[in-house]
Amino acid sequence: MPKLGMEKMRRQDLIAAARQCIATSGSLKVTMAEIARAAAVSPGLAHFYFQSKEQLILATFTSLLAEYRADLLLASRQADTPRQKLSAFANACFSEKHFTTEAISVWLVFFASAKENPEIARLFSAYARRTRSNLRFVLGALAPAHKASFIAEGIAAMVDGLYIAHSLESPVRNRSDAVQLLENYVDIQLAGSTAKENARA
């Protein structure tokens, strides 16, 4: 029987172990026994905290998104101007915590699984909507609404693309290159928007 007060710690250990197993296998073809072994607990104890592998996988992706959102929010709050908030977003997306081989492997499995699993698809859809909405809000102070929406889509696509590129042995293998590429894209788009607005004036 699990000790009192251990539930949160055990659940976190199992989620961390699930991430590790998913990253190693590059898929959801992992078993509860493998995850339990990685967490140094018995399969029975793993099933005590998560009734099924599916429940644990969903909790793992939910935890991944919660950490990612929290880091983006913290970075945004520490920035002053809208442009600085975009830079903070770029640095948080490609931080040493998130832009790693293991973390990216888990993200790619998350992306792929969203096509087949309705619950994971809902998580992914909520994540994508929230990300784009936050970007549009910040960009709304720097460009007209239609342009802000366009740039937001481009930023989101670039982040996803750079994560995928990293996993495919792309030349973009470090976070500074990824941040610079995204910063350049934002600068070019905002400059183009300003030029068009000035031309209309």
Order of alpha helices (4+ residues) and beta strands (2+ residues): alpha-alpha-alpha-alpha-alpha-alpha-alpha-alpha-alpha
